[in-house]
Amino acid sequence: MAGIVQYVVVRGDLSKVMSWPLGAVVAQACHACTAVIHLFYNDTHTQAYLADLDNMHKVVLEAADEASLRTLCAKLKENDIQHKLWIEQPENVATCLVTKPYPKDEVQSYFKGYKLLKT
């Protein structure tokens, strides 16, 4: 289904400030993506997204730090945008936020202030 996107927002400070290895940061995004697909598996948009695996569209963005990620989480909750905030254990630290698949025009505006994640 054209126009369905999944937003992945990763904390930039994990690698830039806290010196997490790239693989550990990528793992956080993978955990969150897997969890959100599981949580919203029966959702119509999720099913459409999964029906065309070779054409999945993800946008991977950067949040400055944990506070920024939690602010985004609160904004999404306020507006009933379904997502998963990944909390890494045992550290109990928020590392990544992923939306369930949505039509891009329904959720794009929530992510306008974020830039693409860079290493």
Summary of the structure (lengths in Angstrom):
residues: 119
radius of gyration: 13.6
end to end distance: 30.5
largest distance: 38.8
contacts: 345
relative contact order: 0.28
helix: 45%
strand: 26%
